[in-house]
Amino acid sequence: MSGADVSPVPAGSAVTAAALAEGLDVTGCRRPGAPLVLFASVEVAPFAHVGGLGDVAGSLPVALAEAGVRVIVVTPWYGELPAPPGPVEPTTMQLVVPGLSGPETFQVWRGELRGSVPVLFLANPTLFGLPQVYIPDRDRERFAAFSRAVVALLHVLPVEILHANDWHTSLAVIWHREQRFRSRALFPQRSVLTIHNLAHQGITDVGYARALGLEVEGLIEEERSRYPDTVNLLARGILAADAVTTVSPRYAEEIRTPALGEGLDRLLRQRTDRVFGILNGIDTAWYNPATDPALPGHFTADQPQGKELCKRALVRELDLPGAGEQPLVGVVSRLDRQKGIDLLVEAIDELVALGVHLVILGTGDATLERQIAEASRRFPHAVVSVLRFDGELARRIYAASDLFLMPSRFEPCGIGQLIAVRYGAVPVVHRTGGLADTVHQWDAARATGNGFLFDELTPEALLAAVRRALEVYRRPVEWQRLVKNALQTDVSWARSARAYVQVYEVILGLAAQASGHGGGAGFSDDVDE
Ligand code: GLC
């Protein structure tokens, strides 16, 4: 079984690739000659949403389309398919690709993201029949087959850029490169791999990787040294992609160091001229405190009064004492070590002693959940924990909070702090990754900055930053200025979407150099043919 075995099989009589492309309206675009991008992700909000990857895949493509590229999103369909008419419709296209135990067939369904970007849903009830994105034991098999189907689509759509995300679709980049090696004419596309979190690499033992159809001869140094006899899907994707991006400039630097390189820093240093850090944005139409239907009051930077209303309402909703006089500190997070929630747990008693109300929303690690639940029992009048995922409550917390805590150990970009500033909650964050790129230290003398940062990863440093923030909170004029700065922070996708377009243009040879990081070594075609 090799990467070349993929074959799109049109089902029924009338379907041709061209018809599919036409039906998808990939011919119309705002900018003549704009590249067509196939954006592959295993999570796309709002269809399937587990974490930050889903947020990005559900919003970046829309911004890319607005920046002038044509873009089609491709993602698995999880669970049962709805009977039409529904949010998705069947096409007559199917893709048959090699799987672990024989050919796998994907029916192609289509829908739309925010009414504008076409989305292809690849449906296969055997692999993706459960309404669940991740099934750890089976993910390599499931995402390998999906990645093959993505490569098969390259046969039938006039795609110029394959844009994959994380290890799950890294395989599509790897197989695409193998195919291009065999036939540049059939596979002229260029590829981009975006790393959302280097901690997840898709490490697979050699035998299994071979069964999945990977050419595993010649392990790379990282595979031999770190976990012997394994294949590292992300590492191979990094090597195969024409450009590698990650989700903030600072993380792009950090992952080239042994401290945060998760064992792949050498590889990333080798590819330095092709590694770009591009900051994530958020969908500012969706996350909009001026219109958000989940909020009891609305506000903007110029008319911030509604925020007070949101705070009073939340204090009531959560049964906290008072009418919102105390500073409200919000935490909306996956509860795990990456997010530094263990530091928060250690700091809770002192935080309460500072006289704040603390609201924590999220799920995660069982021990941390238990410790947080215990703290809210210990301090029923100061600490509220809601251990579930609730998007609307999350937005009410962002809107009500004065401070937003995010003590992440490492953070490729982070979305919580972006939503926080958008909703006027002043972030207090560890200076790492995307947090360092998006939160700027408040400077009273110049009235600049939108939050507070701390350097050492200790409960003491976290508390010291909260204390500094509370000093400003007690000076209302200064505080209002700080909240206004937060509310005015540009967290939209616009600038970043343009940076992605530049990367596409560079790897297509349409531009000499991309902005952001890049050694300017040029992007010569390095397929060894
Ligand atoms: C991952 C990262 C997070 C980032 C998100 C989207 O979840 O941990 O920092 O914001 O991906 O790129």
Residues whose N, C-alpha, C, O or C-beta is under 5 A from the ligand:
A	BS01	GLC	G51 G52 L53 V56 H196 N197 V247 E411 P412 C413 G414 I415
